[in-house]
Amino acid sequence: MLTVETAQATQPVIEIVGLRKSFGVNEVLKGIDLTVKQGEVIAIIGKSGSGKSTLLRCINGLENFQSGKIEVDGKPLDHASPGAMRELRQRVGMIFQSFNLFPHLTVGKNIMLAPFLVKKKDSASAQANAIKLLKRVGLSEKFDAFADQLSGGQQQRVAIARALAMEPAVLLCDEITSALDPELVGEVLRVVESLANEGMTLLMVTHEMSFARKVSHRVIFMHQGLVHEIGTPADIFGNPKTAELKQFLSSIAN
């Protein structure tokens, strides 16, 4: 895995300054500042409603925001420019709680679709890449299967392969194991850990605290729309500085 020192020495992939996002009168993000370096793995933890998923959706351009700025690879996120948004979504992959696979397409076609349509890859190269990615997530034999023939864990691994097919600079993971039965969580986390070990830039909202402690360079604790604490896993889990983080860690330990 990339060391913290190496990650800190590389250029930012994501730069967020003063990000504010409201839904009506409810301000969900209250001024987020965050820099993510290439190859860095960041876990985002916190109570439900603290703004974790909204932050990821803003980075991916799925949500408009009221003020502040987001840059990916040095380019500002600009909702007014369709071209800029298309380019952003090629650089930022996202995996959701629900797998969102197209049920009428085979696993292989699910993975091939975006590179074929968006990147204009020919069918043969898109297929070869899909086969390679399925092998990478441990599902090389499922190319011709349909989603309803797969377990939840297998569907989520296909969703990871589909995101990787666009060769993103950063991968956002939004509680990707929360919809899975407990016995299937491990197979998905092993794939994410392998991506971390390969140097993929990852931002992941997770409730899997032992996993966050194991693979992250930094952990962000969000509370009431703010980055309340940020530090190494040893800092956050071993030496929480605020009452809010102490209370959160105590609540999930019980």
C-alpha positions as CSV (number, residue, x, y, z in Angstrom):
1,M,0.0,0.0,0.0
2,L,1.1,3.6,-0.6
3,T,2.6,5.1,2.5
4,V,1.2,8.3,4.0
5,E,4.4,10.0,3.3
6,T,4.3,9.1,-0.4
7,A,0.6,10.1,-0.6
8,Q,1.4,13.5,1.0
9,A,4.2,14.1,-1.5
10,T,2.0,13.7,-4.6
11,Q,-0.3,16.2,-6.3
12,P,-3.9,16.6,-5.1
13,V,-6.6,14.7,-7.0
14,I,-9.4,16.5,-5.2
15,E,-9.4,19.9,-3.7
16,I,-12.5,21.1,-1.8
17,V,-12.7,24.6,-0.3
18,G,-15.6,26.0,1.7
19,L,-18.2,23.6,0.3
20,R,-21.7,24.3,1.4
21,K,-24.8,22.3,0.4
22,S,-28.4,22.8,1.5
23,F,-31.6,21.0,0.8
24,G,-34.2,23.7,1.2
25,V,-33.6,25.3,4.6
26,N,-31.6,22.3,5.8
27,E,-27.8,23.0,5.4
28,V,-26.2,19.6,5.2
29,L,-22.6,20.6,4.4
30,K,-21.5,23.7,6.4
31,G,-18.1,24.5,4.9
32,I,-16.0,21.5,4.0
33,D,-12.3,21.9,3.3
34,L,-10.5,18.8,2.1
35,T,-7.5,17.9,0.0
36,V,-7.1,14.3,-1.3
37,K,-3.7,13.3,-2.7
38,Q,-3.1,10.8,-5.5
39,G,-3.1,7.3,-4.1
40,E,-4.6,8.3,-0.8
41,V,-7.2,6.2,0.9
42,I,-9.7,8.1,3.1
43,A,-12.5,6.6,5.2
44,I,-15.4,8.9,6.1
45,I,-17.2,8.0,9.3
46,G,-20.0,9.5,11.3
47,K,-23.6,9.3,12.3
48,S,-26.4,9.0,9.8
49,G,-27.3,12.5,8.6
50,S,-23.9,14.0,9.2
51,G,-23.4,14.8,5.4
52,K,-21.1,11.9,4.4
53,S,-23.0,10.6,1.4
54,T,-23.9,14.2,0.3
55,L,-20.2,15.0,0.2
56,L,-19.5,12.1,-2.1
57,R,-22.4,13.1,-4.3
58,C,-21.2,16.6,-4.6
59,I,-17.7,15.4,-5.6
60,N,-19.2,13.3,-8.3
61,G,-21.4,16.1,-9.6
62,L,-24.7,14.4,-8.6
63,E,-25.6,17.3,-6.4
64,N,-25.4,21.0,-7.0
65,F,-24.0,23.0,-4.1
66,Q,-24.6,26.5,-3.0
67,S,-21.1,27.8,-2.4
68,G,-17.4,26.7,-2.3
69,K,-15.4,24.9,-5.0
70,I,-14.5,21.4,-5.9
71,E,-11.5,20.7,-8.3
72,V,-10.7,17.3,-9.7
73,D,-7.3,16.9,-11.3
74,G,-7.0,20.7,-11.1
75,K,-10.2,21.3,-13.1
76,P,-13.2,23.0,-11.4
77,L,-16.5,21.2,-11.1
78,D,-18.8,23.3,-13.3
79,H,-22.5,22.2,-13.5
80,A,-23.0,24.9,-16.2
81,S,-20.7,23.1,-18.6
82,P,-22.0,19.7,-19.9
83,G,-18.6,19.0,-21.4
84,A,-16.9,19.6,-18.1
85,M,-19.4,17.4,-16.2
86,R,-18.9,14.5,-18.7
87,E,-15.1,14.8,-18.2
88,L,-15.6,14.8,-14.5
89,R,-17.6,11.6,-14.5
90,Q,-15.0,9.9,-16.5
91,R,-12.4,10.8,-13.9
92,V,-14.5,10.1,-10.8
93,G,-16.1,6.7,-10.4
94,M,-18.8,6.0,-7.8
95,I,-20.2,2.8,-6.3
96,F,-23.5,3.0,-4.4
97,Q,-25.2,0.9,-1.7
98,S,-27.5,-0.5,-4.3
99,F,-25.7,-2.2,-7.1
100,N,-27.6,-0.4,-9.9
101,L,-26.8,-3.1,-12.5
102,F,-28.9,-3.1,-15.7
103,P,-31.0,-6.3,-15.2
104,H,-31.6,-6.8,-19.0
105,L,-27.8,-6.9,-19.7
106,T,-25.3,-9.6,-18.9
107,V,-22.5,-8.9,-16.5
108,G,-20.1,-8.4,-19.3
109,K,-22.4,-6.0,-21.2
110,N,-22.9,-4.0,-17.9
111,I,-19.2,-3.4,-17.7
112,M,-18.7,-2.7,-21.4
113,L,-21.5,-0.2,-21.8
114,A,-19.9,3.0,-20.6
115,P,-16.5,2.5,-22.2
116,F,-18.3,1.7,-25.5
117,L,-20.7,4.7,-25.3
118,V,-18.7,7.3,-23.5
119,K,-15.1,6.5,-24.4
120,K,-16.0,5.2,-27.9
121,K,-14.0,2.0,-27.3
122,D,-14.5,-0.7,-29.9
123,S,-16.5,-3.8,-28.9
124,A,-13.5,-6.1,-28.9
125,S,-11.3,-3.9,-26.6
126,A,-14.2,-3.2,-24.3
127,Q,-14.9,-6.9,-24.0
128,A,-11.2,-7.7,-23.4
129,N,-11.1,-5.1,-20.7
130,A,-14.4,-6.4,-19.1
131,I,-12.9,-9.9,-18.9
132,K,-9.8,-8.6,-17.3
133,L,-11.7,-6.6,-14.7
134,L,-14.0,-9.5,-13.9
135,K,-10.9,-11.6,-13.2
136,R,-9.6,-8.7,-11.0
137,V,-12.7,-8.9,-8.8
138,G,-12.8,-12.7,-8.8
139,L,-15.7,-13.2,-11.1
140,S,-14.1,-14.3,-14.4
141,E,-16.7,-17.0,-14.9
142,K,-19.7,-14.6,-14.7
143,F,-19.2,-12.7,-18.0
144,D,-22.4,-14.1,-19.5
145,A,-24.5,-14.2,-16.3
146,F,-27.4,-11.8,-15.5
147,A,-27.6,-9.8,-12.3
148,D,-30.5,-11.9,-10.9
149,Q,-28.2,-15.0,-11.0
150,L,-25.7,-13.4,-8.7
151,S,-25.5,-12.9,-5.0
152,G,-25.5,-9.4,-3.5
153,G,-21.7,-9.6,-3.0
154,Q,-21.1,-10.7,-6.5
155,Q,-23.4,-7.9,-7.9
156,Q,-21.4,-5.3,-5.9
157,R,-18.1,-6.7,-7.2
158,V,-19.5,-6.3,-10.7
159,A,-20.4,-2.7,-9.9
160,I,-16.8,-2.2,-8.8
161,A,-15.6,-3.6,-12.1
162,R,-18.0,-1.4,-14.0
163,A,-16.7,1.7,-12.2
164,L,-13.1,0.6,-12.9
165,A,-13.8,0.2,-16.6
166,M,-13.9,4.0,-17.0
167,E,-10.3,4.1,-15.6
168,P,-11.2,6.8,-13.0
169,A,-8.6,8.9,-11.2
170,V,-10.6,8.4,-7.9
171,L,-13.2,6.0,-6.7
172,L,-16.0,7.0,-4.3
173,C,-17.6,4.2,-2.3
174,D,-20.8,5.1,-0.5
175,E,-21.5,2.4,2.2
176,I,-21.1,-0.3,-0.4
177,T,-21.5,-3.1,2.0
178,S,-24.5,-1.8,3.9
179,A,-27.0,-3.7,1.7
180,L,-25.2,-7.0,2.0
181,D,-25.8,-10.0,4.2
182,P,-22.9,-10.2,6.8
183,E,-21.4,-13.2,5.2
184,L,-21.0,-11.4,1.9
185,V,-19.3,-8.2,3.2
186,G,-15.8,-9.7,3.3
187,E,-15.7,-10.6,-0.4
188,V,-16.4,-7.0,-1.3
189,L,-14.0,-5.5,1.2
190,R,-11.2,-7.8,-0.1
191,V,-11.6,-6.3,-3.5
192,V,-11.5,-2.7,-2.1
193,E,-8.4,-3.6,-0.1
194,S,-6.7,-4.9,-3.2
195,L,-7.5,-1.6,-5.0
196,A,-6.0,0.3,-2.1
197,N,-2.9,-1.8,-2.2
198,E,-2.6,-1.1,-5.9
199,G,-2.6,2.7,-5.3
200,M,-6.1,3.6,-6.3
201,T,-7.3,6.9,-4.8
202,L,-10.3,6.0,-2.6
203,L,-12.9,8.0,-0.6
204,M,-15.2,5.6,1.2
205,V,-18.1,6.2,3.5
206,T,-18.2,3.2,5.7
207,H,-19.5,1.6,8.9
208,E,-16.8,-1.0,8.8
209,M,-14.5,0.5,11.4
210,S,-12.0,-2.3,11.5
211,F,-11.7,-2.1,7.7
212,A,-11.3,1.7,7.9
213,R,-8.5,1.3,10.5
214,K,-6.8,-1.3,8.3
215,V,-6.7,0.3,4.9
216,S,-7.0,4.1,5.3
217,H,-4.2,6.7,5.3
218,R,-6.6,9.1,7.0
219,V,-10.0,8.9,8.6
220,I,-12.5,11.8,8.6
221,F,-15.1,12.0,11.3
222,M,-18.1,14.1,10.1
223,H,-20.5,15.6,12.5
224,Q,-23.4,17.9,11.7
225,G,-22.2,18.8,8.3
226,L,-18.6,19.5,9.2
227,V,-15.2,17.7,9.2
228,H,-15.1,17.4,13.0
229,E,-11.9,15.5,13.2
230,I,-9.4,14.2,10.7
231,G,-6.3,12.1,11.3
232,T,-4.6,8.8,10.9
233,P,-6.5,5.7,11.9
234,A,-4.4,5.5,15.1
235,D,-5.3,9.1,15.9
236,I,-9.0,8.8,15.3
237,F,-9.7,5.4,16.8
238,G,-7.0,5.5,19.5
239,N,-6.9,9.1,20.6
240,P,-10.2,10.9,19.8
241,K,-9.9,14.5,20.8
242,T,-13.6,15.6,20.9
243,A,-16.5,14.5,23.0
244,E,-18.6,13.9,19.8
245,L,-16.1,11.5,18.3
246,K,-15.7,9.7,21.7
247,Q,-19.4,9.3,21.9
248,F,-19.7,8.0,18.3
249,L,-17.0,5.4,18.8
250,S,-18.6,4.4,22.1
251,S,-22.0,4.0,20.4
252,I,-20.7,1.7,17.6
253,A,-18.6,-0.4,20.1
254,N,-21.7,-1.5,21.9
